[in-house]
Amino acid sequence: MSRARLLILLIALVCAGAAAFLARGLLVNSGEGPAMTSNQPPQEPRVNVLVAAKDLAMGERLSAGALTWREWPASNVADSMITQDARPDAFEGLAEARARLPILSGEPIADRKVVQPNDRSLLSSVLPQGMRAIAIEVTERTAVSGFVLPNDRVDVLLTPSDVRAETLPIVTNVRVLAINQTFGQADADTSSLTDLKTAVLELDPEQSEAVLTAAAAGVLSLALRSIAEGGDEGLISEKAELASRSPTTVIRAGVEARVTP
């Protein structure tokens, strides 16, 4: 074979290879060639679910800023969850509701976790286990001129009907659940401070009996305690201190009783 023919054959082979390469590129770009595969899994559908925007304490109102919508995998949405598709007006419907139990930030909101104002179980839902709610009559004078608000801690003092008897503490460091029908300091209406009628106290069974018995013996007053006294911690230390003291027998109006100083 001559040199010229060999050169022509080589040129033809190069041209054929270039043509095949260009043709393959055109097929891939037009979608007729083999498709490129992706390693990413398909995106799972997601829906907006109502969750707590912050930690909510038991009895706290679900007001503005307490709730938010958050994307949630559709396959993990339980029937008890509130979705934006099903209840787009959930913010308005729950604006006056309260947490029936503590709810953590990011935790989905369910109807069983909240209580509405017209629900008869509102007070019982915010009352800790083993405690009782007792209402006593109060006035502006016996409730520190209206400065006692829900969630404050107070001492309950008895002024006996017998003017010769001294004022006595009945229970100390107890929580005020409500004033009239107002729950929570954030909900307190200052216009009602001059219309005081009742204070609802959180007491254990023994304290409840003591307060109700004392109410029949005279006038009960509330003494407001400082917020710096430690709340429940102060109550525990106070009980321990009282328990360490020995009882004393006292006689008032001919009646003998044993009391702890």
C-alpha positions as CSV (number, residue, x, y, z in Angstrom):
1,M,0.0,0.0,0.0
2,S,1.3,3.4,-1.0
3,R,2.1,6.1,1.5
4,A,-0.6,8.4,0.2
5,R,-3.3,5.7,0.6
6,L,-2.2,5.0,4.2
7,L,-2.4,8.7,5.0
8,I,-5.8,9.0,3.6
9,L,-7.0,6.0,5.6
10,L,-5.7,7.4,8.8
11,I,-7.4,10.8,8.1
12,A,-10.7,8.9,7.5
13,L,-10.4,7.0,10.8
14,V,-9.8,10.2,12.7
15,C,-12.8,11.9,11.1
16,A,-15.0,8.9,11.8
17,G,-14.1,8.9,15.5
18,A,-14.7,12.6,15.7
19,A,-18.1,12.2,14.1
20,A,-19.1,9.4,16.5
21,F,-18.0,11.5,19.5
22,L,-20.0,14.5,18.3
23,A,-23.1,12.3,17.6
24,R,-23.0,10.8,21.1
25,G,-22.8,14.3,22.6
26,L,-25.9,15.4,20.6
27,L,-27.9,12.3,21.7
28,V,-27.1,12.9,25.4
29,N,-28.0,16.6,25.2
30,S,-31.3,15.8,23.5
31,G,-32.3,13.3,26.2
32,E,-32.2,10.3,23.9
33,G,-28.9,9.0,25.3
34,P,-28.3,7.3,28.7
35,A,-29.5,9.5,31.6
36,M,-27.2,10.6,34.3
37,T,-28.1,9.2,37.7
38,S,-28.2,11.1,41.0
39,N,-27.1,9.8,44.3
40,Q,-29.6,12.0,46.3
41,P,-32.8,10.3,47.5
42,P,-36.1,11.7,46.4
43,Q,-37.4,14.6,48.7
44,E,-40.0,13.4,51.2
45,P,-43.2,15.5,51.3
46,R,-43.4,17.9,54.3
47,V,-46.3,19.7,56.0
48,N,-46.4,22.6,58.5
49,V,-47.2,21.4,62.1
50,L,-48.0,23.6,65.1
51,V,-45.3,23.5,67.7
52,A,-44.3,25.5,70.9
53,A,-42.1,28.4,70.1
54,K,-40.7,28.4,73.6
55,D,-41.0,26.4,76.8
56,L,-44.5,26.6,78.2
57,A,-45.2,26.1,81.9
58,M,-48.3,24.4,83.1
59,G,-51.2,26.9,83.0
60,E,-49.4,29.4,80.8
61,R,-51.4,31.1,78.1
62,L,-50.7,30.2,74.5
63,S,-50.6,33.9,73.5
64,A,-48.7,35.6,70.6
65,G,-45.2,34.3,70.3
66,A,-45.9,31.0,72.1
67,L,-46.7,29.0,69.0
68,T,-45.2,28.7,65.5
69,W,-45.5,26.5,62.4
70,R,-42.6,24.1,61.6
71,E,-42.0,21.8,58.7
72,W,-42.6,18.1,59.6
73,P,-42.1,14.9,57.5
74,A,-45.6,14.0,56.2
75,S,-45.1,10.3,57.1
76,N,-44.4,11.2,60.8
77,V,-47.5,13.5,61.3
78,A,-49.7,11.9,64.0
79,D,-53.5,12.3,64.0
80,S,-53.2,14.4,67.3
81,M,-50.9,17.0,65.6
82,I,-52.4,20.3,64.3
83,T,-51.4,21.0,60.7
84,Q,-51.7,24.3,58.9
85,D,-53.6,22.7,56.1
86,A,-56.3,21.4,58.4
87,R,-56.4,24.4,60.8
88,P,-54.9,27.5,59.3
89,D,-56.6,29.6,62.0
90,A,-55.0,27.7,64.9
91,F,-53.3,30.8,66.3
92,E,-56.6,32.6,66.8
93,G,-58.4,29.4,68.1
94,L,-55.7,28.8,70.8
95,A,-55.0,32.4,71.7
96,E,-56.9,32.1,75.0
97,A,-56.0,28.5,75.7
98,R,-53.6,27.4,78.4
99,A,-51.1,24.6,78.7
100,R,-52.6,21.6,80.5
101,L,-49.0,20.3,81.3
102,P,-45.5,21.6,80.6
103,I,-44.7,21.8,76.9
104,L,-41.1,22.0,75.7
105,S,-39.9,24.3,72.9
106,G,-40.4,22.6,69.5
107,E,-42.8,20.1,70.9
108,P,-45.9,19.6,68.7
109,I,-49.1,21.0,70.1
110,A,-52.1,18.7,70.5
111,D,-55.6,19.5,71.7
112,R,-55.2,17.1,74.7
113,K,-52.2,19.3,75.9
114,V,-54.2,22.5,76.2
115,V,-57.3,23.7,77.9
116,Q,-59.8,26.4,76.8
117,P,-61.1,29.1,79.1
118,N,-64.6,27.7,79.0
119,D,-63.4,24.3,80.0
120,R,-64.6,23.3,83.5
121,S,-61.3,21.5,84.1
122,L,-59.2,24.7,83.7
123,L,-58.3,25.0,87.4
124,S,-57.9,21.3,88.0
125,S,-55.5,21.1,85.0
126,V,-53.1,23.6,86.5
127,L,-53.3,22.2,90.0
128,P,-50.3,19.9,90.9
129,Q,-51.0,16.4,91.9
130,G,-51.8,16.0,95.6
131,M,-52.7,19.7,96.1
132,R,-56.1,21.3,96.6
133,A,-57.5,24.7,95.5
134,I,-59.3,26.6,98.3
135,A,-61.0,30.0,97.9
136,I,-61.1,32.4,100.7
137,E,-62.8,35.8,100.9
138,V,-60.5,38.8,100.6
139,T,-60.9,42.5,100.5
140,E,-58.6,45.3,99.5
141,R,-57.4,45.5,103.1
142,T,-56.9,41.8,103.6
143,A,-55.1,41.3,100.2
144,V,-52.4,44.0,100.5
145,S,-54.4,46.7,98.7
146,G,-54.8,44.5,95.6
147,F,-51.1,43.9,95.1
148,V,-51.4,40.1,95.6
149,L,-51.5,38.6,92.2
150,P,-51.7,35.0,90.8
151,N,-48.5,33.0,91.3
152,D,-47.4,35.2,94.2
153,R,-46.6,33.5,97.5
154,V,-48.3,34.5,100.7
155,D,-48.7,33.7,104.4
156,V,-52.3,33.3,105.6
157,L,-53.0,35.1,108.9
158,L,-56.0,34.8,111.2
159,T,-57.3,37.6,113.2
160,P,-59.7,36.0,115.7
161,S,-63.2,37.5,116.3
162,D,-62.2,37.9,119.9
163,V,-60.4,41.2,119.9
164,R,-58.3,40.1,122.9
165,A,-56.6,37.3,120.9
166,E,-53.5,37.9,118.9
167,T,-53.2,37.4,115.1
168,L,-51.8,34.0,114.2
169,P,-50.2,32.5,111.1
170,I,-52.2,29.6,109.8
171,V,-50.2,28.5,106.8
172,T,-47.0,30.1,105.3
173,N,-45.4,30.3,101.8
174,V,-48.4,29.1,99.8
175,R,-49.0,29.9,96.1
176,V,-51.9,32.1,95.0
177,L,-53.6,30.3,92.0
178,A,-56.1,33.0,91.1
179,I,-57.6,36.3,92.2
180,N,-61.3,36.3,91.5
181,Q,-61.2,34.3,88.2
182,T,-57.9,35.7,86.9
183,F,-55.1,33.2,86.3
184,G,-51.5,34.2,85.8
185,Q,-49.8,37.6,86.5
186,A,-49.6,38.4,82.8
187,D,-53.4,38.1,82.7
188,A,-54.1,40.3,85.7
189,D,-56.5,43.2,85.0
190,T,-55.5,46.1,87.2
191,S,-59.0,47.5,86.9
192,S,-60.2,44.6,89.1
193,L,-57.8,45.3,92.0
194,T,-60.5,47.4,93.7
195,D,-63.1,44.7,93.3
196,L,-61.4,41.9,95.2
197,K,-63.7,39.0,96.3
198,T,-61.8,35.8,96.5
199,A,-58.3,34.4,96.4
200,V,-57.7,30.8,95.3
201,L,-54.8,29.2,97.2
202,E,-52.8,26.1,96.4
203,L,-52.8,24.0,99.6
204,D,-52.2,20.4,100.6
205,P,-55.0,18.6,102.4
206,E,-53.9,19.4,105.9
207,Q,-53.4,23.1,105.1
208,S,-56.9,23.1,103.5
209,E,-58.5,21.9,106.7
210,A,-56.5,24.5,108.8
211,V,-57.5,27.4,106.5
212,L,-61.2,26.4,106.4
213,T,-61.3,26.0,110.2
214,A,-59.6,29.3,110.7
215,A,-62.0,31.1,108.3
216,A,-64.9,30.3,110.7
217,A,-63.0,31.7,113.7
218,G,-62.2,35.2,112.4
219,V,-60.9,37.2,109.5
220,L,-58.2,35.8,107.2
221,S,-55.6,38.1,105.7
222,L,-52.8,37.5,103.1
223,A,-49.3,38.6,103.8
224,L,-47.2,39.0,100.6
225,R,-43.8,37.3,100.6
226,S,-40.7,38.5,98.8
227,I,-39.9,36.8,95.5
228,A,-36.4,36.4,96.7
229,E,-37.4,33.9,99.4
230,G,-37.0,30.9,97.1
231,G,-40.6,29.7,96.4
232,D,-40.9,26.0,97.1
233,E,-37.4,25.8,98.4
234,G,-38.2,28.3,101.1
235,L,-41.3,26.4,102.0
236,I,-39.3,23.2,102.4
237,S,-36.7,24.8,104.7
238,E,-39.4,26.5,106.7
239,K,-41.2,23.2,107.3
240,A,-38.0,21.6,108.4
241,E,-37.3,24.4,110.8
242,L,-40.8,24.2,112.3
243,A,-40.6,20.4,112.6
244,S,-37.5,20.7,114.7
245,R,-39.3,22.7,117.3
246,S,-41.2,21.1,120.2
247,P,-45.0,21.7,120.5
248,T,-46.3,24.0,123.2
249,T,-49.6,23.9,125.0
250,V,-51.5,27.2,125.0
251,I,-54.9,28.1,126.4
252,R,-57.1,30.7,124.7
253,A,-60.7,31.5,125.8
254,G,-60.6,28.3,128.0
255,V,-59.7,26.1,125.1
256,E,-56.4,24.1,125.4
257,A,-54.4,23.4,122.2
258,R,-51.0,22.2,121.4
259,V,-49.2,24.3,118.8
260,T,-45.7,24.5,117.3
261,P,-44.0,27.8,117.8
